[in-house]
Amino acid sequence: MTPLQRAFHDVLADLGEGEVVSYGEVARRAGRHGAARSVGAFLAEHGSDLPWWRVVRADGSLAAHKVAEQQRRLRAEGVEVTGGRVTDAMPR
C-alpha cells in the first residue's frame, strides 16, 4: 500500500461500531482534506476487510450499489437509516 492508502486503512480500521463518517471525513482524518474520491477508490479496491458500511456520502446517503447490505449492517449497529440515508448526526 502507498502511504496514503495506509493512512486511509488506519482511519477506517479505527472506526467503532455505530460510528458513521463521510468519505471526506475519512480523508480529513488521514491528513488529506479534499481527497474524498480517493477514499472511495481505496474502499473499492481494499474495503472488503474494513468496515466500509460505516462510510457514507456527505449528505448521509448510502452507496448506491450496496444500499441494502449497508443499511442492514448499519441498523445492526444501532444506526438510524431512513430512505437510504443515515439520519443520525455524523462528522462530515
Helices and strands as residue ranges (DSSP letters): H 3-13, E 21-22, H 23-29, H 36-46, G 47-49, G 52-54, E 55-56, G 64-66, H 67-76, E 81-82, E 85-86
